[in-house]
Amino acid sequence: MSKIDLTSYPKDKIKVLFLENISDKAVQYFKQQGYADVKKISGALSEEELIKVIKDVHILGIRSKTFISKKVLDSAKKLQAIGCFCIGVNQVDLKACKQKGIAVFNAPYSNTRSVAELVIGASILLIRRILDKNNAAHKGIWNKDAKGSFELRGKTMGIIGYGNIGTQLSVMAEAMGMRVQFFDVETKLPLGNAQAKKSIKEIVSSSDIISLHVPETSQTKNLINKTVIKQFKAGSILVNYARGEVVDLEALALAIKEKHIAGAAIDVFPVEPEKNGDAFESPLQGLSNVLLTPHIGGSTEEAQENIGEDVSIKLYQYLERGVSNGSHTIPSLSLPPVDEAHRILHIHKNVPGVLGAINTLLSKNKINIVGQYLKTNDEIGYVVLDVDSKLSKQAMTLLKEVKETIRVRMLY
């Protein structure tokens, strides 16, 4: 089966919109697959702006600054899938996407190395107090002093959140000669000589550098608060390249001023400017030995190219083959194309009896099912049907009549 046969909808009619200066890799990928209407916008769009432009969009690509609300989704009548060209998907209303049968993909692994490398780099700068010496040199002050400057070797790295980035950091820190300990809410196999600890208190009270790698949830909001900061080992360093809501910055600023914490590297903030050039404020500004960066943990050319390719492939495979691996909203299915049959996707509310109703309806109308695949999650079911090509249009009409149907789409 040729590539051109893998879609029933004319490729020149499919609109792809990429926001937030997504890597050109993504644009190139879709154009190479024959999609002509691919538009790229450098910045994020507000809710009102999105509502205006999303009406005829089939594939939407965003990063972390674009928020997809239910109101936006209500206007997206043709939207099939959203690609989050970043690690997280918290900027998308996943519940609304499930209810509307819209697939949501992201790239949880593609910028892992970039973030881990920057944590190591920031740790060296802070433990050596390079920032203060750099500032002094720029002001014409010669400050050659070893006091308060240390090597990473022999120090303890405490990692809170031992996932993709946390484990990569663990390996790199150990290669630098550090001891590594970590805490995670789930049981994780330690890499190398890393040691698992039973609580955050154990980590912060005995680590020289504490690095955060947790998602943004109701449980992690202000995870590092005034009470926890008091438990930090005196003279330790905090690195947050995770999510802005995880750290109480006011409490952190006070601890740095009081010299309980020796320094901090913060890349993410509770409130971040929408675009380059906008004003930015933080209680950490102007403090000694504090490194502030504008959410660039994964912003390397290598990472952005990897993300561009990774998410584009997922979007393309879903659009043309119905493959939903990696989706946060559509149950995961991976299946090969079938010759001499037409493939139809049926997304429905996950209630008992829907599959039976589908089979009964098609059987009554003498429509032969060549192949069938079903996967469900907590809210929706995803059925892929390969049917006799001569009867596929009739099958499409019948499937739309099935109770609890959310969306029906013919692939090829």
ROPALUM-337004 format. One record per residue (C-alpha): residue in one letter; x, y negated, z. Coordinates in nm, 4 decimals. Layout:
<recs>
('A' (X Y Z))
...
</recs>
This chain:
<recs>
('M' (0.0000 0.0000 0.0000))
('S' (0.1523 -0.3317 -0.1063))
('K' (0.1771 -0.6415 0.1117))
('I' (-0.0797 -0.8241 -0.0992))
('D' (-0.3328 -0.5495 -0.0308))
('L' (-0.3024 -0.5955 0.3440))
('T' (-0.5386 -0.8898 0.3679))
('S' (-0.8950 -0.9279 0.2426))
('Y' (-0.8942 -1.3048 0.2924))
('P' (-0.7094 -1.5200 0.0343))
('K' (-0.3802 -1.6340 0.1861))
('D' (-0.4151 -1.9810 0.0385))
('K' (-0.7349 -2.0238 0.2427))
('I' (-0.5685 -1.9415 0.5767))
('K' (-0.4516 -2.2458 0.7724))
('V' (-0.1534 -2.2187 1.0054))
('L' (-0.0754 -2.5070 1.2423))
('F' (0.2438 -2.5287 1.4493))
('L' (0.2801 -2.7978 1.7174))
('E' (0.5634 -2.9222 1.9424))
('N' (0.8413 -2.8912 1.6867))
('I' (0.8352 -2.5121 1.6787))
('S' (1.1407 -2.3629 1.5067))
('D' (1.1457 -2.3769 1.1278))
('K' (1.1956 -1.9993 1.1470))
('A' (0.8219 -1.9693 1.2128))
('V' (0.7285 -2.1906 0.9176))
('Q' (0.9680 -2.0043 0.6879))
('Y' (0.8386 -1.6662 0.8015))
('F' (0.4759 -1.7395 0.7149))
('K' (0.5663 -1.9001 0.3836))
('Q' (0.7740 -1.5951 0.2936))
('Q' (0.4672 -1.3805 0.3584))
('G' (0.2708 -1.5835 0.1052))
('Y' (0.0897 -1.8339 0.3269))
('A' (0.0931 -2.1761 0.1638))
('D' (-0.1059 -2.3900 0.4104))
('V' (0.1466 -2.4034 0.6948))
('K' (0.1662 -2.7364 0.8791))
('K' (0.4172 -2.8375 1.1449))
('I' (0.3760 -3.1296 1.3892))
('S' (0.6651 -3.2449 1.6050))
('G' (0.4761 -3.3273 1.9267))
('A' (0.1934 -3.1950 2.1406))
('L' (-0.1694 -3.2971 2.0825))
('S' (-0.4224 -3.4100 2.3416))
('E' (-0.7498 -3.2271 2.3919))
('E' (-0.9362 -3.4851 2.1836))
('E' (-0.6799 -3.4655 1.9024))
('L' (-0.6909 -3.0849 1.9041))
('I' (-1.0689 -3.0794 1.8802))
('K' (-1.0464 -3.2869 1.5616))
('V' (-0.7817 -3.0758 1.3840))
('I' (-0.8511 -2.7207 1.5003))
('K' (-1.1884 -2.6703 1.3309))
('D' (-1.0497 -2.4932 1.0234))
('V' (-0.7281 -2.3505 1.1751))
('H' (-0.6832 -1.9717 1.1721))
('I' (-0.3438 -1.9442 1.3427))
('L' (-0.2218 -2.1932 1.6057))
('G' (0.1335 -2.2148 1.7384))
('I' (0.2133 -2.4123 2.0550))
('R' (0.4774 -2.4449 2.3237))
('S' (0.4348 -2.5455 2.6876))
('K' (0.3008 -2.9011 2.6489))
('T' (-0.0187 -2.8235 2.4571))
('F' (-0.3143 -2.7189 2.6713))
('I' (-0.5829 -2.5065 2.5093))
('S' (-0.9061 -2.5542 2.7024))
('K' (-1.2450 -2.3933 2.6524))
('K' (-1.3626 -2.7217 2.5001))
('V' (-1.0895 -2.6946 2.2360))
('L' (-1.1712 -2.3290 2.1716))
('D' (-1.5402 -2.4113 2.1273))
('S' (-1.4381 -2.6249 1.8290))
('A' (-1.2065 -2.3583 1.6840))
('K' (-1.4611 -2.1728 1.4734))
('K' (-1.2062 -1.9896 1.2576))
('L' (-0.9237 -1.9377 1.5077))
('Q' (-0.7947 -1.5788 1.5086))
('A' (-0.4836 -1.6039 1.7243))
('I' (-0.2673 -1.8392 1.9309))
('G' (0.1091 -1.8017 1.9454))
('C' (0.2784 -1.9468 2.2541))
('F' (0.6351 -2.0034 2.1371))
('C' (0.7672 -1.9900 2.4943))
('I' (0.7712 -1.7580 2.7953))
('G' (0.4427 -1.8476 2.9638))
('V' (0.0762 -1.8562 2.8597))
('N' (-0.0615 -2.0530 3.1552))
('Q' (-0.1320 -2.3490 2.9232))
('V' (-0.4061 -2.1461 2.7513))
('D' (-0.7517 -2.0653 2.8894))
('L' (-0.7106 -1.6880 2.8567))
('K' (-1.0581 -1.6101 2.9881))
('A' (-1.2191 -1.8226 2.7172))
('C' (-0.9947 -1.6596 2.4555))
('K' (-1.1082 -1.3158 2.5679))
('Q' (-1.4722 -1.4189 2.5488))
('K' (-1.4189 -1.5466 2.1941))
('G' (-1.2009 -1.2572 2.0775))
('I' (-0.8931 -1.4730 2.0145))
('A' (-0.5563 -1.2994 2.0488))
('V' (-0.2846 -1.4794 2.2475))
('F' (0.0828 -1.3888 2.2073))
('N' (0.4053 -1.5226 2.3591))
('A' (0.7800 -1.4501 2.3683))
('P' (0.8637 -1.3290 2.7198))
('Y' (1.2192 -1.2170 2.6399))
('S' (1.3584 -1.4378 2.3642))
('N' (1.5134 -1.7168 2.5746))
('T' (1.6223 -1.5019 2.8685))
('R' (1.9925 -1.5381 2.7974))
('S' (1.9724 -1.9150 2.7500))
('V' (1.8084 -1.9691 3.0895))
('A' (2.0412 -1.7308 3.2749))
('E' (2.3508 -1.8964 3.1254))
('L' (2.2295 -2.2421 3.2286))
('V' (2.1673 -2.1255 3.5865))
('I' (2.5276 -2.0051 3.6065))
('G' (2.6527 -2.3315 3.4552))
('A' (2.4456 -2.5431 3.6946))
('S' (2.5621 -2.3328 3.9890))
('I' (2.9273 -2.4022 3.9035))
('L' (2.8653 -2.7762 3.8654))
('L' (2.6837 -2.7984 4.1980))
('I' (2.9070 -2.5790 4.4107))
('R' (3.2089 -2.7780 4.2861))
('R' (3.0207 -3.1102 4.3315))
('I' (3.1141 -3.2008 3.9746))
('L' (2.8135 -3.4324 3.9343))
('D' (2.9298 -3.6753 4.2023))
('K' (3.2866 -3.6748 4.0707))
('N' (3.1603 -3.7308 3.7166))
('N' (2.9450 -4.0255 3.8250))
('A' (3.2374 -4.1778 4.0130))
('A' (3.4704 -4.1398 3.7129))
('H' (3.2175 -4.3136 3.4864))
('K' (3.2160 -4.6027 3.7318))
('G' (3.5954 -4.6238 3.7255))
('I' (3.6449 -4.4565 4.0637))
('W' (3.9143 -4.1879 4.0965))
('N' (3.7840 -3.9253 4.3433))
('K' (4.0240 -3.6289 4.3414))
('D' (3.9174 -3.4272 4.6448))
('A' (3.8686 -3.0558 4.7145))
('K' (3.6474 -3.1063 5.0211))
('G' (3.3078 -2.9459 4.9781))
('S' (3.4079 -2.7813 4.6480))
('F' (3.3947 -2.4019 4.6263))
('E' (3.4295 -2.1120 4.3833))
('L' (3.1331 -1.8933 4.2876))
('R' (3.3419 -1.5838 4.3468))
('G' (3.2571 -1.4230 4.6777))
('K' (2.9400 -1.6276 4.7271))
('T' (2.5897 -1.4832 4.7440))
('M' (2.3327 -1.5426 4.4714))
('G' (1.9753 -1.5028 4.5935))
('I' (1.7213 -1.4430 4.3167))
('I' (1.3490 -1.4835 4.3821))
('G' (1.1658 -1.3079 4.0993))
('Y' (1.3554 -1.0143 3.9497))
('G' (1.2014 -1.0059 3.6031))
('N' (1.3549 -1.0569 3.2596))
('I' (1.5544 -1.3680 3.3501))
('G' (1.6201 -1.2680 3.7091))
('T' (1.7785 -0.9381 3.6084))
('Q' (1.9893 -1.1022 3.3355))
('L' (2.1101 -1.3578 3.5890))
('S' (2.1856 -1.0763 3.8326))
('V' (2.4249 -0.9111 3.5873))
('M' (2.5960 -1.2398 3.4968))
('A' (2.6354 -1.3510 3.8587))
('E' (2.7911 -1.0206 3.9542))
('A' (3.0305 -1.0505 3.6595))
('M' (3.1386 -1.3838 3.8109))
('G' (3.2328 -1.2025 4.1309))
('M' (2.9217 -1.2946 4.3283))
('R' (2.7185 -1.0793 4.5629))
('V' (2.3587 -1.0564 4.4438))
('Q' (2.0407 -1.0053 4.6406))
('F' (1.6836 -1.0442 4.5228))
('F' (1.3201 -1.0448 4.6250))
('D' (1.0228 -0.9519 4.4079))
('V' (0.6610 -0.8796 4.4958))
('E' (0.6918 -0.5580 4.2970))
('T' (0.9412 -0.2795 4.3551))
('K' (1.2258 -0.3271 4.1067))
('L' (1.5295 -0.1131 4.0304))
('P' (1.8439 -0.3124 4.1205))
('L' (2.1002 -0.3616 3.8455))
('G' (2.4674 -0.3158 3.9292))
('N' (2.5304 -0.3686 4.2996))
('A' (2.2358 -0.6056 4.3566))
('Q' (2.0405 -0.5478 4.6759))
('A' (1.6652 -0.5784 4.7172))
('K' (1.5406 -0.7714 5.0213))
('K' (1.2017 -0.7469 5.1885))
('S' (1.1147 -1.1161 5.2151))
('I' (1.1886 -1.4627 5.0830))
('K' (1.3147 -1.5580 5.4284))
('E' (1.5846 -1.2906 5.4040))
('I' (1.6952 -1.4355 5.0699))
('V' (1.7035 -1.8051 5.1562))
('S' (1.8607 -1.7609 5.4990))
('S' (2.1614 -1.5684 5.3682))
('S' (2.2262 -1.6947 5.0125))
('D' (2.4657 -1.9665 4.9016))
('I' (2.2672 -2.0273 4.5818))
('I' (1.8948 -1.9545 4.5483))
('S' (1.7531 -1.9289 4.1956))
('L' (1.3782 -1.9137 4.1270))
('H' (1.2281 -1.7041 3.8464))
('V' (0.8588 -1.6641 3.9254))
('P' (0.5428 -1.7434 3.7260))
('E' (0.3040 -2.0258 3.8131))
('T' (0.0113 -1.8785 4.0057))
('S' (-0.1967 -1.9756 4.3058))
('Q' (0.0376 -1.7581 4.5143))
('T' (0.3568 -1.9302 4.3946))
('K' (0.2374 -2.2914 4.4195))
('N' (0.4655 -2.4660 4.6722))
('L' (0.6337 -2.1323 4.7371))
('I' (0.9398 -2.3323 4.8433))
('N' (0.7791 -2.5702 5.0924))
('K' (0.8871 -2.7612 5.4017))
('T' (0.8669 -2.4513 5.6223))
('V' (1.0648 -2.2282 5.3838))
('I' (1.3277 -2.4974 5.3202))
('K' (1.4014 -2.5086 5.6933))
('Q' (1.4920 -2.1402 5.6666))
('F' (1.7553 -2.2057 5.3974))
('K' (2.1158 -2.1390 5.4890))
('A' (2.2805 -2.4709 5.5754))
('G' (2.4746 -2.6079 5.2778))
('S' (2.3026 -2.3844 5.0233))
('I' (2.1956 -2.4834 4.6709))
('L' (1.8533 -2.4473 4.5077))
('V' (1.8037 -2.3877 4.1346))
('N' (1.4551 -2.3986 3.9838))
('Y' (1.4249 -2.3078 3.6148))
('A' (1.0872 -2.1371 3.6657))
('R' (0.7763 -2.3547 3.7061))
('G' (0.7288 -2.7086 3.8357))
('E' (0.4611 -2.6300 4.0960))
('V' (0.6795 -2.3748 4.2755))
('V' (0.8847 -2.6285 4.4758))
('D' (0.7670 -2.9078 4.7055))
('L' (1.0008 -3.1766 4.5694))
('E' (0.9336 -3.4222 4.8522))
('A' (1.0418 -3.1636 5.1071))
('L' (1.3442 -3.0736 4.8962))
('A' (1.4469 -3.4388 4.8637))
('L' (1.4305 -3.4827 5.2410))
('A' (1.6410 -3.1701 5.2995))
('I' (1.9073 -3.3001 5.0587))
('K' (1.9108 -3.6429 5.2249))
('E' (1.9528 -3.4748 5.5630))
('K' (2.2357 -3.2623 5.4128))
('H' (2.0668 -2.9353 5.5077))
('I' (2.0709 -2.8434 5.1382))
('A' (2.3927 -2.9278 4.9532))
('G' (2.2469 -2.9716 4.6065))
('A' (1.9811 -2.8744 4.3562))
('A' (1.9281 -2.8149 3.9858))
('I' (1.5693 -2.8745 3.8769))
('D' (1.4515 -2.8270 3.5184))
('V' (1.0743 -2.8087 3.5684))
('F' (0.8399 -3.0519 3.7431))
('P' (0.4773 -3.0616 3.8647))
('V' (0.4038 -3.3435 3.6190))
('E' (0.6096 -3.3728 3.3014))
('P' (0.6005 -3.6377 3.0260))
('E' (0.4114 -3.5356 2.7132))
('K' (0.6856 -3.6407 2.4715))
('N' (1.0441 -3.7628 2.4503))
('G' (1.0862 -4.1227 2.5563))
('D' (0.7951 -4.1256 2.8019))
('A' (0.8628 -4.2450 3.1565))
('F' (0.9663 -3.9819 3.4091))
('E' (0.9710 -4.0070 3.7882))
('S' (1.0845 -3.7671 4.0605))
('P' (1.1624 -3.7993 4.4322))
('L' (1.4977 -3.6346 4.3518))
('Q' (1.6224 -3.9183 4.1318))
('G' (1.9363 -4.0882 4.2571))
('L' (2.0258 -3.8191 4.5119))
('S' (2.3796 -3.6859 4.5483))
('N' (2.4679 -3.3550 4.3788))
('V' (2.1295 -3.3165 4.2084))
('L' (2.1059 -3.2062 3.8454))
('L' (1.7785 -3.3006 3.6746))
('T' (1.7073 -3.1742 3.3225))
('P' (1.3957 -3.2168 3.1026))
('H' (1.2613 -2.8586 3.0865))
('I' (1.5425 -2.7334 2.8618))
('G' (1.6161 -2.3989 3.0284))
('G' (1.5357 -2.2085 2.7103))
('S' (1.6167 -2.4887 2.4687))
('T' (1.9049 -2.3537 2.2676))
('E' (1.8989 -2.3151 1.8922))
('E' (1.9501 -1.9402 1.9291))
('A' (1.6572 -1.9062 2.1704))
('Q' (1.4215 -2.1188 1.9614))
('E' (1.5059 -1.9206 1.6477))
('N' (1.4494 -1.5929 1.8338))
('I' (1.1185 -1.7175 1.9715))
('G' (1.0133 -1.8457 1.6287))
('E' (1.0746 -1.5072 1.4736))
('D' (0.9346 -1.2984 1.7597))
('V' (0.5986 -1.4771 1.7918))
('S' (0.5580 -1.5169 1.4152))
('I' (0.5929 -1.1425 1.3636))
('K' (0.3297 -1.0742 1.6316))
('L' (0.0883 -1.3244 1.4764))
('Y' (0.1434 -1.1865 1.1272))
('Q' (0.0997 -0.8241 1.2319))
('Y' (-0.2241 -0.9077 1.4086))
('L' (-0.3556 -1.1150 1.1202))
('E' (-0.2762 -0.8594 0.8504))
('R' (-0.2647 -0.5219 1.0265))
('G' (-0.4691 -0.5638 1.3438))
('V' (-0.1669 -0.4769 1.5594))
('S' (-0.2214 -0.6390 1.8995))
('N' (0.0901 -0.5320 2.0902))
('G' (0.1966 -0.8083 2.3280))
('S' (-0.1406 -0.9841 2.3337))
('H' (-0.2656 -1.1214 2.6670))
('T' (-0.6292 -1.1152 2.5611))
('I' (-0.6849 -0.8355 2.3089))
('P' (-0.6226 -0.4726 2.4174))
('S' (-0.2945 -0.3377 2.2800))
('L' (-0.3221 -0.1310 1.9624))
('S' (-0.0582 -0.0351 1.7063))
('L' (-0.1563 0.1571 1.3971))
('P' (-0.0358 0.2226 1.0428))
('P' (-0.2290 0.1112 0.7311))
('V' (-0.4471 0.3727 0.5610))
('D' (-0.4754 0.4169 0.1842))
('E' (-0.8088 0.4282 0.0045))
('A' (-1.0019 0.2825 0.2981))
('H' (-1.1021 -0.0592 0.4234))
('R' (-1.0065 -0.1611 0.7762))
('I' (-1.2473 -0.3567 0.9966))
('L' (-1.1765 -0.5042 1.3393))
('H' (-1.4577 -0.5132 1.5948))
('I' (-1.4138 -0.7040 1.9212))
('H' (-1.6903 -0.6706 2.1788))
('K' (-1.7725 -0.7118 2.5471))
('N' (-1.6446 -0.4159 2.7457))
('V' (-1.9721 -0.2554 2.8485))
('P' (-2.0776 0.1118 2.8233))
('G' (-2.2339 0.2340 2.5022))
('V' (-2.0864 -0.0021 2.2422))
('L' (-1.8706 0.2604 2.0699))
('G' (-2.1654 0.4985 2.0640))
('A' (-2.3843 0.2278 1.9104))
('I' (-2.1224 0.1601 1.6413))
('N' (-2.0916 0.5262 1.5449))
('T' (-2.4674 0.5848 1.5527))
('L' (-2.5391 0.2821 1.3339))
('L' (-2.2778 0.3726 1.0738))
('S' (-2.3773 0.7378 1.0749))
('K' (-2.7451 0.6546 1.0185))
('N' (-2.6433 0.4559 0.7133))
('K' (-2.4185 0.7376 0.5867))
('I' (-2.0984 0.5318 0.6173))
('N' (-1.7987 0.7600 0.6554))
('I' (-1.5399 0.6673 0.9222))
('V' (-1.1941 0.7689 0.8008))
('G' (-1.0189 0.6627 1.1223))
('Q' (-1.1098 0.4957 1.4473))
('Y' (-0.9090 0.3455 1.7318))
('L' (-1.0378 0.1988 2.0589))
('K' (-0.8686 0.0145 2.3463))
('T' (-1.0285 -0.1862 2.6268))
('N' (-0.9237 -0.4266 2.9002))
('D' (-1.1233 -0.5650 3.1914))
('E' (-1.3446 -0.7827 2.9717))
('I' (-1.3371 -0.6789 2.6071))
('G' (-1.3076 -0.3768 2.3816))
('Y' (-1.1126 -0.3667 2.0578))
('V' (-1.2119 -0.1168 1.7902))
('V' (-1.0302 -0.0682 1.4613))
('L' (-1.2331 0.1181 1.1990))
('D' (-1.1115 0.2576 0.8675))
('V' (-1.4194 0.3164 0.6524))
('D' (-1.5013 0.4261 0.2999))
('S' (-1.4006 0.1299 0.0816))
('K' (-1.7179 0.1506 -0.1278))
('L' (-1.9342 0.0909 0.1793))
('S' (-1.7187 -0.1563 0.3729))
('K' (-1.9354 -0.4637 0.3047))
('Q' (-2.2405 -0.2830 0.4339))
('A' (-2.0409 -0.1658 0.7360))
('M' (-1.9358 -0.5255 0.8101))
('T' (-2.2999 -0.6388 0.8088))
('L' (-2.4073 -0.3547 1.0354))
('L' (-2.1237 -0.4076 1.2830))
('K' (-2.2207 -0.7720 1.3306))
('E' (-2.5618 -0.6510 1.4480))
('V' (-2.4207 -0.4339 1.7281))
('K' (-2.5172 -0.5690 2.0685))
('E' (-2.2281 -0.7234 2.2704))
('T' (-2.0323 -0.8028 1.9501))
('I' (-1.7901 -1.0949 1.9859))
('R' (-1.6132 -1.0904 1.6504))
('V' (-1.5940 -0.8772 1.3351))
('R' (-1.3161 -0.9177 1.0766))
('M' (-1.2191 -0.7199 0.7693))
('L' (-0.8432 -0.6799 0.7363))
('Y' (-0.8176 -0.5189 0.3957))
</recs>
